[in-house]
């Protein structure tokens, strides 16, 4: 079965990203496929390359990046939600003349159309978060 997961919660302030991450791992280990991961609303914080949790906590953004690399997943971050929350890649930083960028490897900025496309192309669209 082909799934799309939409993650709306921020790491460390919502259980949604950790639950979605565990669910994604279980899906892939069970032979299912993930068409797309879509990070929206506060979920865009999962794409931050500069999150540094305490040593006794799981680094959820790093775990997402590792899973994306391992399975070559399509991980889309809503550009409007990301920019609004200060999550920005190098291209957008240059475009908006911002002095830094903090976008993690493996993620891509795009629009809500990618979520619509994923809903059409997938057997199941599952959301995690508010």
trRosetta pair geometry for C-beta under 8 A, 3 or more apart (Angstrom, degrees):
i j d omega theta_ij theta_ji phi_ij phi_ji
1 32 5.1 -23 60 -131 77 109
1 33 7.6 -163 92 35 38 71
1 123 4.7 -100 -165 64 88 151
1 124 6.5 30 159 4 122 112
2 32 7.3 180 -83 -177 26 86
2 33 5.1 -19 -110 74 71 100
2 34 7.6 137 -161 -115 61 13
2 35 5.0 60 173 -46 106 107
2 121 7.2 -78 129 136 140 77
2 122 5.0 -138 119 -137 94 65
2 123 4.9 118 54 1 73 95
2 124 7.6 164 90 28 50 71
3 27 5.8 -75 28 -151 147 155
3 32 6.1 40 -5 151 112 127
3 33 7.1 171 25 90 73 48
3 34 5.3 -38 74 -110 90 63
3 35 6.6 -169 81 9 31 85
3 122 5.8 55 -152 -163 16 125
3 123 6.8 -48 -72 58 51 87
3 124 5.0 -22 -113 71 78 97
3 125 7.6 149 -164 -91 62 31
3 126 6.4 -15 -163 9 112 108
4 34 7.1 110 -100 -167 36 71
4 35 4.9 -47 -71 63 87 105
4 36 4.8 7 -127 58 101 83
4 37 7.5 -175 -161 -81 64 26
4 38 6.6 25 173 -4 106 109
4 115 7.8 142 155 -145 141 59
4 118 3.9 117 -118 162 156 116
4 119 6.6 -101 53 -72 149 45
4 121 7.6 91 -47 73 127 88
4 122 4.2 -129 -12 -37 99 162
4 124 7.3 -168 31 98 65 53
4 125 4.7 -13 67 -112 105 76
4 126 7.4 166 84 25 54 63
5 20 5.4 133 173 -160 134 109
5 23 7.0 148 -110 95 139 119
5 24 5.9 -81 -6 -78 161 103
5 34 6.6 -31 0 -143 102 117
5 36 7.8 -154 37 100 58 53
5 37 5.3 -11 66 -118 96 71
5 38 7.2 -179 92 28 48 70
5 125 8.0 174 -84 -158 22 53
5 126 5.6 -22 -112 70 68 91
5 127 7.8 143 -166 -99 54 27
5 128 6.6 10 -175 -4 99 113
6 38 4.6 -21 -109 72 74 105
6 39 7.9 172 -159 -81 54 23
6 40 6.1 -9 -171 16 99 118
6 43 7.7 150 165 43 62 174
6 115 6.4 54 -101 -135 122 115
6 125 6.6 31 -13 179 111 95
6 126 7.2 -173 26 91 76 41
6 127 4.5 -26 71 -108 107 76
6 128 7.0 174 87 22 55 68
6 129 8.0 -103 120 33 79 108
7 16 6.1 144 -155 140 78 107
7 17 5.6 67 -168 -101 130 70
7 20 4.8 -132 -96 45 108 176
7 37 6.8 5 -3 -176 113 93
7 38 7.1 169 21 84 69 50
7 39 5.1 -20 67 -108 101 69
7 40 7.3 147 75 27 49 67
7 43 4.0 153 116 -150 79 136
7 46 6.2 6 114 0 143 155
7 127 7.9 175 -77 -158 24 57
7 128 5.1 -12 -114 64 64 109
7 129 6.3 90 -173 -17 47 126
8 14 8.0 -82 98 136 67 169
8 16 6.3 -59 61 156 68 164
8 40 5.5 -26 -101 78 75 86
8 41 4.5 29 -157 47 85 125
8 42 6.7 60 161 48 58 75
8 43 4.7 -87 -120 -31 12 122
8 127 6.4 22 -11 -175 117 101
8 128 6.5 -180 24 87 77 53
8 129 3.0 -158 68 83 90 139
8 130 5.8 -121 118 47 130 64
9 13 7.2 -152 -179 85 90 76
9 14 2.9 -118 -174 103 126 153
9 15 7.1 -4 124 55 164 36
9 16 3.0 121 25 43 135 130
9 17 5.6 -131 87 -27 93 79
9 41 7.8 4 -65 92 30 113
9 42 6.0 -3 -149 85 29 108
9 43 5.7 45 40 -79 29 82
9 128 6.4 -83 15 128 107 84
9 129 3.5 -169 -32 -108 87 111
9 130 6.8 113 -77 -3 89 79
10 13 4.8 20 78 45 108 108
10 14 5.6 107 50 14 56 108
10 17 7.1 -37 153 -23 15 129
10 42 3.9 -70 -38 154 99 109
10 43 6.6 -133 -69 -81 47 29
10 45 4.1 32 -134 42 96 139
10 46 7.3 -160 -138 -41 46 74
11 14 7.5 -77 -91 52 14 78
11 17 4.8 -63 -81 58 73 156
11 18 7.5 102 -127 -44 80 82
11 45 6.0 -135 23 110 82 107
11 46 5.7 116 -30 -92 106 73
11 51 6.7 46 72 -157 137 161
11 53 7.8 -92 139 -62 122 127
11 60 3.8 -177 -125 65 135 141
11 61 6.1 -113 -3 -39 156 80
12 53 6.5 -173 -78 -102 130 115
12 57 7.6 51 -99 164 103 151
12 60 7.2 -155 -34 14 78 132
13 42 7.2 -71 73 158 124 147
14 17 6.6 96 86 -1 96 86
14 42 7.0 120 -6 97 137 130
14 129 5.9 35 163 -119 153 92
14 130 7.6 -101 -121 -22 140 91
15 18 5.7 -67 -167 48 58 109
15 19 5.6 56 141 -24 87 111
16 19 5.9 -63 -143 40 27 109
16 20 6.0 25 162 -18 66 110
16 43 7.1 -79 110 -92 130 102
16 128 4.1 141 -166 147 92 92
16 129 3.7 34 -122 -72 168 78
16 130 7.8 -90 -50 -13 148 59
17 20 5.7 -56 -143 39 30 111
17 21 6.1 34 156 -23 65 107
17 43 6.7 157 -77 -132 99 82
17 46 5.3 176 -126 -87 135 124
17 60 5.2 74 122 175 129 141
17 64 7.4 -59 -172 -59 110 125
17 128 7.1 139 -71 119 30 132
17 129 7.9 35 -44 -67 63 112
18 21 5.6 -52 -146 34 30 114
18 22 6.5 29 155 -16 63 105
18 58 7.1 104 -113 73 111 140
18 60 6.1 -86 -75 -109 76 124
19 22 5.9 -55 -149 38 30 109
19 23 6.2 31 153 -19 65 109
19 128 5.7 -178 83 -145 106 129
20 23 5.5 -56 -145 40 31 113
20 24 6.1 35 155 -23 66 105
20 128 4.0 -131 -63 14 111 167
21 24 5.7 -51 -146 33 28 112
21 25 6.5 28 155 -17 62 104
21 60 6.7 -142 -34 -149 154 88
21 63 5.7 42 -157 121 148 125
21 64 6.3 -99 -101 -78 112 76
21 67 6.8 -174 -149 -17 87 157
22 25 5.8 -54 -150 36 31 111
22 26 6.4 30 153 -18 64 108
23 26 5.7 -57 -149 38 31 112
23 27 6.3 36 153 -23 65 104
23 126 7.4 -108 144 106 152 148
23 128 7.6 -175 26 -72 142 135
24 27 5.7 -51 -149 32 31 114
24 28 6.4 23 158 -13 65 108
24 34 6.1 17 -144 -76 94 150
24 37 7.1 9 -107 -91 144 119
24 67 6.3 75 114 169 130 151
25 28 6.1 -61 -148 40 29 106
25 29 6.1 23 158 -14 66 113
25 67 6.6 -98 -77 -117 85 129
26 29 5.9 -59 -141 42 27 108
26 30 6.1 21 159 -16 64 114
27 30 5.9 -72 -152 40 24 106
27 32 4.3 -71 -176 68 85 123
27 33 7.8 -94 148 26 109 5
27 34 6.3 95 106 -60 139 97
28 32 6.8 -85 -77 67 31 73
28 33 7.6 60 -107 -113 70 34
28 34 6.6 -42 -70 -13 97 109
28 67 7.9 170 9 -163 157 103
28 71 5.6 -78 -137 -97 148 152
34 37 6.5 19 160 -50 131 82
34 71 7.2 65 38 126 115 143
34 73 5.6 -2 87 -129 122 116
34 74 7.9 -161 119 41 89 78
35 74 7.0 -33 150 47 46 123
35 118 5.6 155 107 -145 118 86
35 121 5.4 166 -165 107 153 110
35 122 4.6 -137 20 -82 144 99
36 73 7.7 133 -129 176 31 88
36 74 4.6 -49 -110 92 74 111
36 75 7.6 158 -166 -90 64 28
36 76 6.0 -3 -173 7 115 112
36 114 6.7 -164 -172 162 157 99
36 115 7.9 -154 108 -104 138 45
36 117 7.8 73 -11 93 159 94
36 118 4.1 -96 46 -108 133 130
36 121 7.9 77 -5 70 114 123
36 122 7.4 -109 27 -54 88 126
37 64 7.7 173 152 -160 161 107
37 68 7.2 -96 29 -93 143 102
37 73 5.8 46 -5 148 113 128
37 74 6.9 170 24 92 70 56
37 75 4.4 -9 65 -115 114 73
37 76 7.0 166 84 26 58 63
38 76 5.1 -12 -111 70 70 100
38 78 7.3 57 -180 -45 90 89
38 114 6.4 168 -109 110 115 103
38 115 4.8 104 -160 -94 165 90
38 118 6.1 -154 -38 26 128 160
39 43 4.2 -150 -161 127 74 103
39 44 5.2 126 134 -91 109 46
39 46 5.4 -137 -126 51 140 115
39 47 5.9 166 76 -30 163 111
39 75 7.1 29 -13 179 110 87
39 76 7.0 -171 23 95 75 49
39 77 4.6 -20 66 -110 112 72
39 78 6.8 -134 93 4 60 78
39 81 8.0 -150 123 89 74 133
39 107 7.3 -27 20 -140 137 126
40 43 5.4 31 51 49 40 122
40 44 6.9 24 -127 -48 12 86
40 78 4.6 61 -111 -12 74 135
40 81 5.6 124 -157 4 55 166
40 112 7.7 63 -112 -104 128 85
40 115 7.0 14 -55 -72 138 145
41 44 7.2 -172 81 -9 25 90
41 78 7.8 45 -20 41 39 142
41 81 5.7 -88 -71 -143 19 142
41 129 6.9 -176 69 128 131 145
41 130 7.3 -109 122 61 163 100
42 45 5.9 -14 174 0 69 114
42 85 7.2 142 -118 -105 53 155
42 129 7.4 -169 60 -162 96 144
43 46 5.7 -20 179 2 65 116
43 81 7.9 23 55 133 77 147
43 128 7.9 110 -102 83 132 90
43 129 6.1 -119 -61 -29 112 164
44 47 5.8 -48 -175 27 59 112
44 77 5.2 93 -130 -164 86 107
44 78 6.3 -92 -77 51 116 82
44 81 4.9 175 -33 117 138 103
44 82 4.3 -161 -164 -89 143 72
44 85 5.5 141 77 51 127 140
44 87 4.9 -167 146 37 109 152
45 48 5.4 -16 -167 -15 58 120
45 51 7.3 94 167 -73 89 130
45 61 7.5 -96 140 -75 64 119
45 85 6.6 -93 -64 145 84 143
45 87 6.6 -149 -93 -63 43 134
46 60 6.4 -76 -126 128 88 104
46 61 5.3 174 -166 -100 48 76
46 64 5.2 74 170 -16 109 165
47 61 6.8 -174 -71 -140 6 108
47 64 7.6 -86 -81 102 52 144
47 75 7.6 161 -96 141 106 117
47 77 4.7 -30 -28 -80 161 147
47 82 6.9 -31 64 -117 137 122
47 87 5.6 89 79 -178 104 138
47 103 6.0 -10 149 -147 106 70
47 104 5.1 -148 -172 30 55 101
47 107 4.2 41 -132 -68 115 179
48 51 4.7 97 94 -33 115 97
48 61 5.4 -78 61 -110 72 161
48 87 5.8 -100 -77 -114 80 105
48 102 5.5 -3 -148 141 76 111
48 103 7.7 -67 -113 -107 34 31
48 104 6.3 45 92 -32 15 106
49 61 7.3 -153 -90 144 27 136
49 102 5.2 -158 42 -178 89 59
49 103 6.1 27 -16 90 112 17
49 104 4.1 160 -74 -83 78 65
49 105 7.2 77 -100 -10 119 68
50 102 4.8 -59 0 -147 115 115
51 59 6.7 147 105 -157 104 87
51 60 7.5 -45 117 57 154 79
51 61 4.6 118 37 16 136 138
51 62 7.7 -137 73 -26 105 84
52 59 7.8 -21 -129 -117 33 113
53 57 4.2 -93 149 84 129 120
53 58 7.2 17 73 79 156 32
53 59 5.4 -169 29 -95 111 65
53 60 7.5 78 -27 5 144 80
54 57 5.0 79 62 7 82 107
58 63 6.2 8 168 -36 108 139
59 62 3.9 22 116 26 117 121
59 63 6.3 153 89 -22 64 85
60 63 5.4 -53 -144 34 33 115
60 64 6.5 37 156 -20 65 100
61 64 5.7 -50 -150 33 34 113
61 65 6.5 35 152 -18 65 104
61 104 5.8 -174 170 -53 110 156
62 65 5.6 -51 -148 36 35 113
62 66 6.3 37 153 -20 66 104
62 104 7.9 -148 -88 -138 46 141
63 66 5.7 -53 -147 36 31 112
63 67 6.4 30 155 -17 64 106
64 67 5.9 -58 -149 38 30 109
64 68 6.2 32 154 -21 66 108
64 75 7.2 121 165 -138 105 151
64 104 7.6 88 85 100 106 154
64 106 7.8 179 128 91 79 134
64 107 8.0 31 129 -65 119 109
65 68 5.7 -55 -146 36 30 113
65 69 6.4 26 156 -15 65 107
65 104 5.0 -108 -80 161 125 127
65 105 5.8 74 -152 69 121 79
65 106 5.0 150 -142 28 70 138
65 107 7.6 -68 -98 -28 81 93
66 69 5.9 -57 -148 39 29 108
66 70 6.1 30 156 -22 65 110
67 70 5.7 -53 -141 36 30 112
67 71 6.3 -9 172 16 65 110
67 73 6.8 3 129 8 82 139
68 71 7.1 -80 -144 54 18 82
68 72 7.6 44 167 -124 55 12
68 73 4.6 -100 -131 53 62 102
68 75 4.7 -44 -115 -21 132 139
68 106 3.7 114 104 168 136 135
68 107 7.1 -70 -126 -62 174 61
69 72 7.3 13 -166 -73 26 49
69 105 7.4 28 -67 118 115 108
69 106 5.5 -92 -55 -92 78 132
73 106 7.7 44 63 177 84 110
74 108 7.5 -40 -165 24 70 127
75 106 5.8 37 40 137 136 88
75 107 4.8 -74 108 -109 112 64
75 108 6.7 134 82 16 62 77
76 107 7.5 133 -111 -165 13 75
76 108 5.5 -36 -108 73 62 92
76 109 7.7 88 -161 -144 67 11
76 110 4.8 -49 -153 42 113 115
76 114 4.6 -122 169 127 170 154
76 115 7.6 -148 90 -57 134 70
76 118 8.0 -152 29 -42 136 136
77 81 7.6 -126 169 74 77 102
77 82 5.0 65 143 -63 115 135
77 87 6.8 -100 167 120 146 134
77 103 7.8 -153 41 -140 156 106
77 107 5.1 36 -21 174 117 122
77 108 6.8 174 20 81 80 37
77 109 5.5 -42 72 -100 95 57
77 110 7.4 115 59 27 47 66
78 81 4.1 51 90 23 116 112
78 82 6.2 168 85 -17 57 89
78 109 8.0 5 129 -152 12 67
78 110 7.4 -58 -110 80 36 55
78 111 6.8 47 -142 -143 71 31
78 112 6.2 29 -123 -69 112 70
78 115 7.7 -8 -79 -32 105 122
79 82 5.6 -58 -141 38 28 112
79 83 6.1 25 165 -17 66 107
79 92 7.5 177 -152 -87 104 146
79 109 4.4 77 -90 178 92 102
79 110 6.2 -168 -29 66 104 5
79 111 5.9 -42 24 -75 108 61
80 83 6.3 -55 -144 37 25 105
80 84 6.3 27 157 -20 60 111
80 111 7.2 52 -12 -123 101 77
80 112 7.8 -25 23 -31 122 98
81 84 5.8 -58 -149 37 28 115
81 85 6.4 7 159 -2 64 115
82 85 6.1 -76 -150 47 27 97
82 87 4.0 -86 -161 78 87 103
82 88 6.8 147 142 -74 103 49
82 103 7.9 39 -177 -101 139 106
82 109 6.2 -107 46 -118 155 104
83 86 7.8 52 -171 -65 29 20
83 87 7.4 -87 -60 62 27 63
83 88 6.2 68 -108 -89 65 94
83 92 6.6 -121 -92 172 107 145
83 96 7.7 139 -145 -41 118 158
86 102 7.5 21 143 41 83 132
87 102 6.4 -96 -135 82 55 100
87 103 6.4 97 172 -91 80 77
88 92 4.8 -126 -161 90 92 117
88 93 5.1 115 135 -66 121 83
88 96 7.4 -87 -145 41 144 132
88 98 6.0 24 113 72 164 155
88 100 8.0 108 72 102 116 60
88 101 5.1 -109 104 -129 85 77
88 102 6.5 63 48 33 68 77
88 103 6.2 -102 103 -43 26 105
89 92 5.3 85 54 18 73 100
89 93 6.9 -130 100 -11 34 93
89 101 5.5 36 -178 -167 20 132
89 103 3.8 -30 -88 15 71 160
89 109 5.7 -131 0 -18 128 126
90 93 5.5 -55 -145 34 30 115
90 94 6.5 28 157 -17 64 104
90 101 4.7 -126 -77 17 50 168
90 103 7.3 -111 -17 38 63 119
91 94 6.0 -58 -156 36 29 108
91 95 6.3 29 149 -21 65 109
91 109 8.0 -144 61 38 115 134
92 95 5.2 -51 -142 37 37 117
92 96 6.0 13 164 2 71 109
92 98 7.6 8 122 27 74 126
92 101 7.4 123 63 -115 82 115
92 109 6.6 21 -33 27 134 175
93 96 6.6 -67 -141 52 23 91
93 97 8.0 12 162 -169 53 1
93 98 4.3 -95 -147 69 72 100
93 99 7.5 -82 -176 60 112 12
93 100 6.5 -113 -140 97 142 21
93 101 4.1 -106 -33 -67 144 101
94 97 7.3 21 -172 -79 30 41
98 101 7.2 106 96 -71 114 69
103 107 6.3 -127 180 73 94 116
103 109 7.3 -61 -130 -44 148 107
104 107 5.6 69 73 6 84 118
110 113 7.5 -93 154 59 103 86
110 114 4.6 71 111 -29 131 141
111 114 6.3 136 73 -3 50 92
112 115 5.2 -43 -164 28 60 114
112 116 6.6 61 141 -18 75 98
113 116 5.4 -51 -151 37 41 114
113 117 6.2 45 150 -21 69 104
114 117 5.6 -49 -145 37 33 115
114 118 6.3 36 153 -22 63 106
115 118 5.6 -53 -147 36 31 113
115 119 6.5 36 152 -22 63 103
116 119 5.8 -53 -152 32 31 113
116 120 6.7 27 152 -15 63 106
117 120 5.9 -61 -154 37 31 109
117 121 6.0 14 158 -8 69 116
118 121 5.9 -64 -136 46 30 102
118 122 5.6 18 168 -15 69 119
118 125 6.6 112 120 -105 95 111
119 122 6.4 -59 -129 39 20 103
119 125 4.7 -17 -112 -54 77 152
122 125 5.6 116 78 -63 134 76
